[in-house]
């Protein structure tokens, strides 16, 4: 994604701070273990002494066979001592990996890159400005699986919601291998946005890069840069929309629908499909209305490459409001 120099420098500082913090934490842990377990420190010193002696000994060994046998024996001895260190930690209530290097992102080891490609943690940092602007943090605090309840559904509505939850779990477990989109449609207040955020939080917590827009916000952001001819800003926005591992579009159909928004929506769906990056869409529109509103080609792309969940029932927000009023009167 296109970053300004200041944005890139800010991300570099974040990685520097992470490495510094983790180095300090590891140092504190090591000092703690050395104080409580002198035997552990003795093993580390012994390994260091053996390694130094190895360098001197190899110089004195011109015979290749002798050198190879010496190195094999040395390697075996060091492995035994390292295993002994692990057992010593475990026997004294520590995890075996307690003194292993600490990384905020084990995938890239806090470098931001894997084999020259940006790690998902770097991609997420690229999205932070939009992430903050979208207020998705607040959304995920109020909408996540820990708050999931089936109490507001009955009969067919309950069956549909239960199936939708199963579909969400499937989408999460197969994310990265199954590139289908996830569509929630149905009546107002039945949990569409809630389930979208549940999925987003699970994937975000696993290190995936995610970007969230309401439909109004998405197309307004694009049109602002487009019509003001802010080419660099527009290209940067496009790259973030296309390149994030997951894009959430909430309340599709609440934006002003015209040829511009239809074109932009098709381009987003098409470009993300080419990059194998899924989209989650929630909408109050039914499927027939989606087809008539956005065109057959957009509907076809959605229908052919999406898991579709239909939610129905009474508006949960109204149900909760009635409960609060009842409880207030009871108290």
PLY file of the C-alpha trace (Angstrom):
ply
format ascii 1.0
element vertex 331
property float x
property float y
property float z
element edge 330
property int vertex1
property int vertex2
end_header
0.00 0.00 0.00
1.20 3.51 -0.71
2.54 5.19 2.41
3.84 8.68 2.95
7.35 9.01 4.37
5.97 10.07 7.74
3.57 7.09 7.84
6.38 4.68 7.00
8.68 6.19 9.62
5.91 5.91 12.19
5.50 2.21 11.44
9.26 1.69 11.68
9.24 3.33 15.11
6.46 1.01 16.23
8.54 -2.03 15.29
11.61 -0.53 17.00
9.56 0.03 20.16
8.19 -3.52 20.04
11.65 -5.03 19.71
13.01 -2.82 22.49
10.14 -3.70 24.82
10.46 -7.43 24.14
14.25 -7.33 24.59
13.80 -5.63 27.95
11.19 -8.18 28.98
13.47 -11.06 28.01
16.35 -9.48 29.95
14.15 -9.18 33.04
13.11 -12.81 32.71
16.70 -13.95 32.29
17.85 -12.02 35.36
14.98 -13.50 37.36
15.88 -17.05 36.35
19.59 -16.53 36.95
18.83 -15.34 40.49
16.44 -18.18 41.32
18.21 -20.96 39.42
22.01 -20.71 39.58
22.19 -24.12 37.92
20.56 -22.68 34.80
23.17 -19.92 34.63
25.91 -22.49 35.10
24.63 -24.47 32.11
24.57 -21.36 29.94
28.14 -20.49 30.98
29.25 -24.04 30.24
27.75 -23.91 26.75
29.49 -20.59 26.11
32.83 -21.99 27.32
32.48 -25.08 25.14
31.72 -22.95 22.09
34.84 -20.84 22.66
36.98 -23.93 23.20
35.55 -25.39 20.00
36.95 -22.55 17.92
40.41 -23.02 19.38
40.31 -26.81 19.10
39.31 -26.80 15.43
42.42 -24.79 14.59
44.56 -27.54 16.12
42.81 -30.31 14.14
44.01 -30.49 10.53
42.38 -33.87 9.92
38.88 -33.45 8.46
37.57 -36.75 9.85
38.77 -35.86 13.33
37.21 -32.42 13.08
33.86 -33.82 11.93
33.76 -36.34 14.78
34.65 -33.62 17.27
31.90 -31.33 15.97
29.30 -34.10 16.07
30.17 -34.87 19.69
30.14 -31.18 20.59
26.78 -30.65 18.90
25.29 -33.58 20.77
26.63 -32.33 24.12
25.21 -28.85 23.56
21.80 -30.25 22.59
21.78 -32.31 25.80
22.59 -29.24 27.88
19.92 -27.17 26.15
17.37 -29.90 26.86
18.55 -29.94 30.47
17.94 -26.18 30.66
14.37 -26.65 29.41
13.72 -29.38 31.98
15.19 -27.22 34.72
12.80 -24.38 33.85
9.81 -26.70 33.75
10.73 -28.35 37.06
10.71 -24.94 38.73
7.33 -23.79 37.44
8.40 -21.98 34.28
7.29 -22.68 30.73
9.93 -24.47 28.65
10.03 -21.50 26.26
10.16 -18.88 29.04
13.59 -17.63 27.93
13.05 -18.05 24.20
13.09 -14.83 22.13
9.86 -12.85 22.55
8.02 -11.45 19.52
4.84 -9.41 19.26
4.38 -11.09 15.87
6.02 -14.54 15.74
5.32 -14.79 12.00
7.74 -12.03 10.99
9.66 -11.81 14.28
8.82 -8.12 14.53
10.50 -7.20 11.26
7.27 -6.50 9.37
8.32 -8.69 6.45
8.35 -12.38 5.52
10.56 -13.33 2.57
10.49 -9.74 1.37
6.69 -9.51 1.54
4.77 -7.41 4.04
3.54 -9.37 7.04
-0.13 -9.10 7.99
0.91 -7.14 11.09
2.56 -4.52 8.84
-0.56 -4.40 6.66
-2.68 -3.83 9.74
-0.47 -0.92 10.81
-0.91 0.56 7.34
-4.66 0.50 7.96
-4.50 2.13 11.38
-5.47 5.66 10.17
-8.62 4.30 8.51
-9.10 1.85 11.36
-9.20 4.75 13.83
-11.46 6.84 11.61
-13.97 4.02 11.22
-14.26 3.58 15.02
-14.19 -0.17 14.53
-12.50 -0.64 17.92
-15.65 0.64 19.61
-17.76 -1.61 17.39
-15.76 -4.71 18.26
-16.03 -4.00 21.98
-19.82 -4.07 21.67
-20.05 -6.78 19.01
-18.11 -10.01 19.48
-18.73 -13.69 20.12
-18.41 -13.26 23.90
-21.69 -11.31 23.76
-23.48 -13.75 21.46
-27.01 -14.63 22.57
-29.76 -16.73 21.03
-32.39 -15.37 23.43
-33.91 -12.89 20.97
-34.82 -15.46 18.31
-37.56 -18.04 18.04
-38.57 -20.82 15.65
-37.48 -20.15 12.05
-35.68 -16.96 13.06
-33.65 -18.95 15.60
-32.81 -21.63 13.03
-31.55 -19.02 10.58
-29.46 -17.24 13.20
-27.98 -20.54 14.40
-27.02 -21.47 10.83
-25.52 -18.01 10.32
-23.32 -18.44 13.39
-22.13 -21.81 12.04
-21.37 -20.16 8.71
-19.35 -17.46 10.49
-17.31 -20.09 12.31
-16.69 -21.86 9.00
-15.67 -18.60 7.34
-13.14 -17.94 10.13
-11.70 -21.45 10.18
-11.24 -21.52 6.39
-10.06 -17.94 6.04
-7.05 -17.77 3.75
-7.94 -20.98 1.93
-11.58 -20.35 0.98
-11.81 -16.92 -0.64
-15.59 -16.64 -0.80
-17.31 -13.51 0.47
-19.82 -13.48 3.32
-23.18 -11.75 2.84
-25.72 -11.01 5.59
-29.14 -9.79 4.47
-32.53 -9.50 6.09
-34.76 -7.35 8.22
-33.58 -4.50 10.44
-31.99 -5.29 13.81
-31.57 -9.05 13.39
-27.82 -9.32 14.01
-26.26 -8.77 10.59
-23.76 -6.11 11.65
-23.22 -7.92 14.95
-22.10 -11.14 13.23
-19.95 -9.18 10.78
-18.07 -7.67 13.70
-17.82 -11.03 15.47
-16.00 -12.44 12.46
-13.85 -9.33 12.14
-12.72 -9.47 15.78
-11.75 -13.14 15.59
-9.68 -12.55 12.46
-8.21 -9.32 13.76
-7.12 -11.05 16.96
-5.41 -13.73 14.85
-3.33 -11.07 13.11
-5.29 -10.53 9.90
-5.46 -7.07 8.32
-9.02 -5.76 8.34
-10.70 -2.56 7.18
-14.26 -1.47 7.97
-16.56 1.04 6.27
-20.22 1.81 6.41
-21.47 1.89 2.81
-22.04 5.64 3.06
-18.55 6.22 4.41
-16.90 4.01 1.79
-18.35 5.65 -1.28
-18.16 9.14 0.22
-14.44 8.68 0.90
-13.82 7.50 -2.65
-15.91 10.23 -4.27
-14.26 12.98 -2.22
-10.79 12.11 -3.49
-12.11 11.24 -6.97
-13.90 14.51 -7.68
-11.31 16.66 -5.92
-8.73 15.00 -8.20
-6.53 14.03 -5.28
-4.76 11.28 -7.20
-2.21 10.21 -4.58
-4.78 10.09 -1.79
-7.24 8.21 -4.00
-4.65 5.62 -5.05
-3.64 5.14 -1.41
-7.28 4.65 -0.41
-7.87 2.19 -3.25
-4.81 0.17 -2.31
-6.00 -0.07 1.28
-9.49 -1.08 0.20
-8.19 -3.68 -2.26
-5.22 -4.93 -0.28
-6.55 -5.58 3.22
-7.12 -9.25 3.93
-10.75 -8.56 4.86
-13.05 -5.68 3.95
-16.31 -5.06 5.84
-19.03 -3.03 4.14
-21.86 -2.35 6.57
-25.42 -1.35 5.61
-25.06 -1.63 1.85
-27.99 0.21 0.30
-27.97 3.17 2.68
-25.60 5.08 0.39
-26.80 7.13 -2.58
-26.86 4.55 -5.35
-25.92 5.81 -8.79
-23.70 4.80 -11.68
-20.60 5.98 -9.82
-21.26 3.86 -6.73
-22.23 0.85 -8.86
-18.98 1.10 -10.79
-16.96 1.49 -7.62
-18.66 -1.47 -5.94
-18.05 -3.73 -8.96
-14.41 -2.64 -9.13
-13.92 -3.34 -5.42
-15.49 -6.79 -5.67
-13.56 -7.62 -8.84
-10.19 -6.37 -7.64
-10.46 -8.10 -4.29
-11.50 -11.33 -5.98
-8.39 -11.15 -8.16
-6.30 -10.75 -5.01
-8.22 -13.52 -3.19
-9.26 -11.06 -0.45
-12.83 -11.64 0.77
-15.53 -9.08 1.56
-18.20 -9.16 4.26
-21.36 -7.23 3.38
-24.40 -6.58 5.55
-27.56 -5.14 4.08
-31.26 -4.71 4.81
-32.01 -5.27 1.13
-33.39 -8.58 -0.05
-31.64 -10.43 -2.87
-34.06 -9.33 -5.58
-33.67 -5.69 -4.54
-29.90 -6.03 -4.62
-30.10 -7.28 -8.20
-32.41 -4.46 -9.29
-30.46 -1.79 -7.42
-26.90 -2.70 -8.33
-27.17 -4.56 -11.69
-27.09 -8.18 -12.71
-23.30 -8.33 -13.02
-22.77 -7.17 -9.43
-25.43 -9.52 -8.13
-23.91 -12.38 -10.12
-20.47 -11.74 -8.66
-21.93 -11.70 -5.15
-24.17 -14.72 -5.57
-21.59 -16.89 -7.30
-18.77 -16.31 -4.84
-20.38 -15.80 -1.43
-21.68 -17.57 1.62
-25.13 -16.02 2.11
-26.94 -15.73 5.43
-30.57 -14.64 5.64
-31.57 -13.27 9.06
-35.12 -12.53 10.13
-36.99 -11.70 13.30
-37.99 -8.84 15.55
-35.65 -5.87 15.90
-33.26 -6.79 18.74
-32.60 -3.16 19.55
-36.30 -2.61 20.20
-36.48 -5.81 22.27
-33.58 -4.64 24.43
-35.11 -1.22 24.84
-38.37 -2.77 26.06
-36.38 -4.92 28.51
-34.56 -1.90 29.91
-37.78 0.04 30.35
-39.39 -2.94 32.08
-36.40 -3.40 34.40
-36.34 0.31 35.24
-40.01 0.24 36.17
-39.50 -2.94 38.22
-36.74 -1.26 40.18
0 1
1 2
2 3
3 4
4 5
5 6
6 7
7 8
8 9
9 10
10 11
11 12
12 13
13 14
14 15
15 16
16 17
17 18
18 19
19 20
20 21
21 22
22 23
23 24
24 25
25 26
26 27
27 28
28 29
29 30
30 31
31 32
32 33
33 34
34 35
35 36
36 37
37 38
38 39
39 40
40 41
41 42
42 43
43 44
44 45
45 46
46 47
47 48
48 49
49 50
50 51
51 52
52 53
53 54
54 55
55 56
56 57
57 58
58 59
59 60
60 61
61 62
62 63
63 64
64 65
65 66
66 67
67 68
68 69
69 70
70 71
71 72
72 73
73 74
74 75
75 76
76 77
77 78
78 79
79 80
80 81
81 82
82 83
83 84
84 85
85 86
86 87
87 88
88 89
89 90
90 91
91 92
92 93
93 94
94 95
95 96
96 97
97 98
98 99
99 100
100 101
101 102
102 103
103 104
104 105
105 106
106 107
107 108
108 109
109 110
110 111
111 112
112 113
113 114
114 115
115 116
116 117
117 118
118 119
119 120
120 121
121 122
122 123
123 124
124 125
125 126
126 127
127 128
128 129
129 130
130 131
131 132
132 133
133 134
134 135
135 136
136 137
137 138
138 139
139 140
140 141
141 142
142 143
143 144
144 145
145 146
146 147
147 148
148 149
149 150
150 151
151 152
152 153
153 154
154 155
155 156
156 157
157 158
158 159
159 160
160 161
161 162
162 163
163 164
164 165
165 166
166 167
167 168
168 169
169 170
170 171
171 172
172 173
173 174
174 175
175 176
176 177
177 178
178 179
179 180
180 181
181 182
182 183
183 184
184 185
185 186
186 187
187 188
188 189
189 190
190 191
191 192
192 193
193 194
194 195
195 196
196 197
197 198
198 199
199 200
200 201
201 202
202 203
203 204
204 205
205 206
206 207
207 208
208 209
209 210
210 211
211 212
212 213
213 214
214 215
215 216
216 217
217 218
218 219
219 220
220 221
221 222
222 223
223 224
224 225
225 226
226 227
227 228
228 229
229 230
230 231
231 232
232 233
233 234
234 235
235 236
236 237
237 238
238 239
239 240
240 241
241 242
242 243
243 244
244 245
245 246
246 247
247 248
248 249
249 250
250 251
251 252
252 253
253 254
254 255
255 256
256 257
257 258
258 259
259 260
260 261
261 262
262 263
263 264
264 265
265 266
266 267
267 268
268 269
269 270
270 271
271 272
272 273
273 274
274 275
275 276
276 277
277 278
278 279
279 280
280 281
281 282
282 283
283 284
284 285
285 286
286 287
287 288
288 289
289 290
290 291
291 292
292 293
293 294
294 295
295 296
296 297
297 298
298 299
299 300
300 301
301 302
302 303
303 304
304 305
305 306
306 307
307 308
308 309
309 310
310 311
311 312
312 313
313 314
314 315
315 316
316 317
317 318
318 319
319 320
320 321
321 322
322 323
323 324
324 325
325 326
326 327
327 328
328 329
329 330
